[in-house]
Every structure is written in C-alpha cells, then in structure tokens.
Amino acid sequence: MSGNKKSLLLHSCCAPCSSSVLEKLTENYNITLYFYNPNIMPAVEYKKRLSEQKRLLSVLNIKMIEGDYDNKDFLKAVKGLENEPEGKERCKKCIEMRLSKTAQIAGENKFNFFTTTLSVSPHKNAEMIYKILKEQGEIYGIKPVYEDFKKKDGYKRSLELSKKYNLYRQNYCGCVFLSHAENSSI
C-alpha cells in the first residue's frame, strides 16, 4: 500500500469497463480488482474476457483476485427470470449475486471500500447498482464507493482506452438470456 491511500476492492466485468474506472480511482485508492462473473456464457467468452482483464492489469500493475466461475450459481440466482428484459429483475439478481460476493471478499480481506465497474455501461441502471452496493455493504460491514462512472465522459473514455490498449470489446454483458435484438455493443 502506498502513502495514505485507502484500499478498495473493485469488481470488474471486463477490461474495457474497468479501464476508465481504474484510471479514475487509482488517484485515491490502492486497488485490487475482483473478477467474479459466473453470468458470462459460454465459457470460451469468459476465458477471453478474463485474459483481456489480466492483460490490462499487467500493463497497469494492478493486482487481481479471480472469483470462482460456476454458471450454476448464476442460473440458480435468475431462475424464473429468464424472459425478463435487460435492466429488470434478472439483471438485479445477477448484480446482487456478484456484488454480494465482492462485499464478502472485501470484508474478509479487510479492504476499506468496495465498488464495481458496472455503472460505466450505458446499459446499466446506476441507481439500482447504488442500492445494491449500499445493501451489500451493510450486510458485510464494508463501505461502498458509489459513482456513476459513465458520467463525465467515463464511458467515452473507456472506448478511448480500449482503442489505446487494443482491448477486446464484447457485444453483450455475458447473459445468455438476452434476446438477439437486445445484444448491442457494451
């Protein structure tokens, strides 16, 4: 840990989304990235995103904790919600599952704070994410950092950094239940 910076566990869904968030947060925090995404299917897609995340972190000299990858956890969490549209109850359950685990890991490892890159996506509801961060922080006794990372050109900056680092940019969040029409560039 350098200087007086507080420690932060940052949940990330992919390298492109983490790029601008890391750039912004490294000013004030010692960051460890937590890659926990059992929602990403198929496994080959998960491995590709994980590989890109590791590649970016090696360039930026950021540590990472890799969470377990078991699609059964995701499928159990969203059972009965398979036909929900993007941004509704299925997404809420998926985000709750991932942020609950992030808060748990942050608490167990004595981080000062935790947060997620998910709000950088224009497809994700920042208010819903904030509520989940707050709830999970209270459950696990860890302080959330909340910011709508897409604001102040955060999403635009993630696109620029993706080009700079030649990052693989997926065209869906990872959820196999999205209809083809809903799949658009993240």
C-alpha positions as semicolon CSV with decimal commas, in nm:
position;residue;x (nm);y (nm);z (nm)
1;M;0,000;0,000;0,000
2;S;0,141;0,335;-0,097
3;G;0,104;0,655;0,101
4;N;-0,222;0,724;0,276
5;K;-0,444;0,573;0,011
6;K;-0,726;0,351;0,133
7;S;-0,770;0,000;-0,007
8;L;-1,053;-0,072;-0,249
9;L;-1,178;-0,398;-0,397
10;L;-1,313;-0,321;-0,744
11;H;-1,549;-0,571;-0,903
12;S;-1,499;-0,576;-1,279
13;C;-1,699;-0,734;-1,559
14;C;-1,438;-0,682;-1,831
15;A;-1,122;-0,494;-1,927
16;P;-1,296;-0,223;-2,136
17;C;-1,530;-0,128;-1,849
18;S;-1,250;-0,136;-1,593
19;S;-1,013;0,082;-1,799
20;S;-1,160;0,427;-1,732
21;V;-1,275;0,333;-1,382
22;L;-0,922;0,225;-1,287
23;E;-0,781;0,544;-1,436
24;K;-1,018;0,749;-1,221
25;L;-0,991;0,553;-0,893
26;T;-0,615;0,489;-0,880
27;E;-0,570;0,856;-0,791
28;N;-0,728;0,800;-0,450
29;Y;-0,721;0,426;-0,378
30;N;-0,493;0,125;-0,370
31;I;-0,699;-0,102;-0,592
32;T;-0,725;-0,476;-0,616
33;L;-0,954;-0,588;-0,895
34;Y;-1,202;-0,870;-0,832
35;F;-1,308;-1,061;-1,143
36;Y;-1,623;-1,253;-1,049
37;N;-1,865;-1,312;-1,336
38;P;-2,042;-1,651;-1,340
39;N;-2,306;-1,487;-1,561
40;I;-2,073;-1,486;-1,862
41;M;-2,153;-1,765;-2,107
42;P;-2,022;-1,956;-2,286
43;A;-1,700;-2,050;-2,103
44;V;-1,489;-1,952;-2,404
45;E;-1,627;-1,596;-2,375
46;Y;-1,550;-1,591;-2,002
47;K;-1,192;-1,701;-2,067
48;K;-1,145;-1,436;-2,335
49;R;-1,268;-1,159;-2,103
50;L;-1,057;-1,288;-1,815
51;S;-0,748;-1,298;-2,036
52;E;-0,806;-0,941;-2,153
53;Q;-0,861;-0,826;-1,795
54;K;-0,531;-0,985;-1,687
55;R;-0,350;-0,830;-1,983
56;L;-0,474;-0,480;-1,898
57;L;-0,392;-0,520;-1,529
58;S;-0,038;-0,634;-1,607
59;V;0,018;-0,314;-1,808
60;L;-0,131;-0,101;-1,528
61;N;0,041;-0,300;-1,249
62;I;-0,287;-0,371;-1,065
63;K;-0,342;-0,684;-0,854
64;M;-0,634;-0,915;-0,920
65;I;-0,837;-1,174;-0,733
66;E;-1,017;-1,419;-0,958
67;G;-1,353;-1,539;-0,828
68;D;-1,495;-1,884;-0,891
69;Y;-1,652;-1,941;-1,229
70;D;-1,960;-2,160;-1,195
71;N;-2,258;-2,085;-1,419
72;K;-2,481;-2,287;-1,186
73;D;-2,463;-2,000;-0,933
74;F;-2,588;-1,754;-1,193
75;L;-2,858;-1,987;-1,327
76;K;-2,984;-2,050;-0,973
77;A;-2,990;-1,676;-0,893
78;V;-3,200;-1,590;-1,201
79;K;-3,423;-1,899;-1,213
80;G;-3,769;-1,799;-1,330
81;L;-3,646;-1,465;-1,466
82;E;-3,504;-1,592;-1,794
83;N;-3,754;-1,396;-2,005
84;E;-3,710;-1,063;-1,824
85;P;-3,581;-0,778;-2,042
86;E;-3,238;-0,619;-1,993
87;G;-3,221;-0,397;-1,686
88;K;-3,508;-0,555;-1,494
89;E;-3,531;-0,819;-1,222
90;R;-3,293;-1,070;-1,384
91;C;-3,021;-0,805;-1,404
92;K;-3,088;-0,702;-1,045
93;K;-3,045;-1,061;-0,921
94;C;-2,728;-1,105;-1,128
95;I;-2,575;-0,782;-0,997
96;E;-2,679;-0,867;-0,639
97;M;-2,507;-1,204;-0,667
98;R;-2,181;-1,053;-0,792
99;L;-2,175;-0,756;-0,555
100;S;-2,266;-0,970;-0,255
101;K;-1,962;-1,186;-0,322
102;T;-1,748;-0,875;-0,379
103;A;-1,857;-0,723;-0,047
104;Q;-1,794;-1,056;0,128
105;I;-1,441;-1,084;-0,014
106;A;-1,372;-0,717;0,065
107;G;-1,481;-0,765;0,426
108;E;-1,290;-1,090;0,475
109;N;-0,972;-0,933;0,336
110;K;-1,004;-0,609;0,536
111;F;-1,042;-0,371;0,243
112;N;-1,157;-0,020;0,337
113;F;-1,403;0,005;0,046
114;F;-1,559;-0,184;-0,244
115;T;-1,733;-0,088;-0,568
116;T;-1,798;-0,206;-0,922
117;T;-1,729;-0,100;-1,280
118;L;-2,084;-0,189;-1,386
119;S;-2,215;0,169;-1,379
120;V;-1,981;0,271;-1,663
121;S;-2,207;0,087;-1,909
122;P;-2,488;0,293;-2,063
123;H;-2,697;-0,028;-2,039
124;K;-2,681;-0,049;-1,660
125;N;-2,900;0,138;-1,413
126;A;-2,667;0,329;-1,180
127;E;-2,935;0,385;-0,915
128;M;-3,008;0,012;-0,895
129;I;-2,634;-0,056;-0,864
130;Y;-2,604;0,204;-0,588
131;K;-2,886;0,045;-0,386
132;I;-2,725;-0,298;-0,419
133;L;-2,382;-0,163;-0,318
134;K;-2,539;0,001;-0,013
135;E;-2,732;-0,313;0,090
136;Q;-2,436;-0,546;0,046
137;G;-2,204;-0,304;0,223
138;E;-2,436;-0,303;0,525
139;I;-2,459;-0,683;0,527
140;Y;-2,082;-0,734;0,517
141;G;-1,973;-0,424;0,709
142;I;-1,777;-0,271;0,421
143;K;-1,815;0,082;0,285
144;P;-1,922;0,113;-0,079
145;V;-1,782;0,375;-0,314
146;Y;-2,057;0,496;-0,537
147;E;-2,018;0,681;-0,859
148;D;-2,199;0,667;-1,188
149;F;-1,882;0,603;-1,387
150;K;-2,048;0,668;-1,724
151;K;-2,089;1,037;-1,630
152;K;-1,823;1,297;-1,708
153;D;-1,749;1,105;-2,029
154;G;-1,649;0,790;-1,838
155;Y;-1,798;0,559;-2,098
156;K;-1,641;0,762;-2,379
157;R;-1,305;0,739;-2,200
158;S;-1,344;0,359;-2,174
159;L;-1,383;0,350;-2,554
160;E;-1,068;0,558;-2,598
161;L;-0,869;0,340;-2,357
162;S;-0,998;0,026;-2,526
163;K;-0,851;0,154;-2,852
164;K;-0,526;0,259;-2,683
165;Y;-0,474;-0,086;-2,527
166;N;-0,634;-0,275;-2,818
167;L;-0,885;-0,439;-2,584
168;Y;-1,139;-0,696;-2,696
169;R;-1,484;-0,535;-2,666
170;Q;-1,772;-0,779;-2,636
171;N;-2,119;-0,707;-2,774
172;Y;-2,322;-0,835;-2,478
173;C;-2,299;-0,834;-2,098
174;G;-2,250;-1,210;-2,085
175;C;-2,606;-1,314;-2,013
176;V;-2,729;-1,588;-2,244
177;F;-3,089;-1,482;-2,183
178;L;-3,062;-1,154;-2,370
179;S;-3,258;-1,163;-2,692
180;H;-3,060;-1,109;-3,010
181;A;-3,229;-0,768;-3,050
182;E;-3,108;-0,657;-2,707
183;N;-2,747;-0,752;-2,777
184;S;-2,565;-0,433;-2,858
185;S;-2,216;-0,305;-2,801
186;I;-2,148;-0,268;-2,429
